Amino acid sequence: MFFCYLSAKDALGVIPRLRDDLLDIPNIPKYYFDKNDMFWIAVSDDNRVIGMIGTDTVSETDIWLKRLFVKPEMKRNGIAGALLSVVEKYAKSKGVLSIHTRFSNDYIEASCFYPSKGFIESESNEGLRHFIKSI
C-alpha cells in the first residue's frame, strides 16, 4: 500500500508525506471504520495494491474523499472510476447526498477526472480546488 501511495505521489511530482492513517495500518479501524468511514484498496491479480480510496464523513449528508490514488502504471484502466463507484454506492446506502473532494491546482489529472465523473467545482482558493458531486 505504501508503494502505491508513494509512486502515485512521485508521479505527481509531490514530495509524499505519510499520514497517520497510512502509517498505522493495524489501527486502520481507528481512522476509518470506528468513525463510520471506509477505506478500500484495489488489488491486482498478483496481490499488489494498485489503488486506494477512503472516506471522511463530515455530516449525515456529506462525505469527503481521502487518499484516491492509483499506481501510475495502472492509470487509465478504470481503477479510479471503480473505486469511486464503490464509494458512491456506500454513500447512497448511508443516505449521503454529497461527495466532496479537494486537491491542488497542480493536479491536472484530478481536474479532468472528477468533472468526468459528475463533480462540479464549487470554489477555488489558496491553491486548492473544491469539487462536489450530488448523489
Secondary structure, 3 states (H helix, E strand, C coil): CHHHHHHHHHHCCCCCCCCHHHHCHHHHHHHCHHHCCCEEEEECCCCCEEEEEEEEECCCCEEEEEEEEECHHHCCCCHHHHHHHHHHHHHHHCCCCEEEEEEECCCHHHHHHHHHCCCEEEEEECCEEEEEEEC
